Amino acid sequence: MQNRAAQEPTAPPSGASDHRTTTTERGSFCLARCICGWHGPARRARSQARTDAEQHHRTG
């Protein structure tokens, strides 16, 4: 059985052109990733993974 990863892009706030994040699902977990190499912790709630991505945009 293959694990399908769904990606949901999040809109970058103005001024954050060098950071573009997506949320990726792995099994029952979701995590945020950025093109700069950053990734957030695995979360069970997609909303929390999106919040992690938004915080990354703000703090860089």
QUIKADA-V536383 format. One record per helix or strand of 2 or more residues. SS is the DSSP state (A for helix, B for strand). FROM is the first residue (numbers start at 0). LEN is the number of residues. If there is no record, write none. Layout:
ss-><SS/SS>
from-><FROM/FROM>
len-><LEN/LEN>
This chain:
ss-><B/B/B/A>
from-><6/20/28/45>
len-><3/6/6/14>
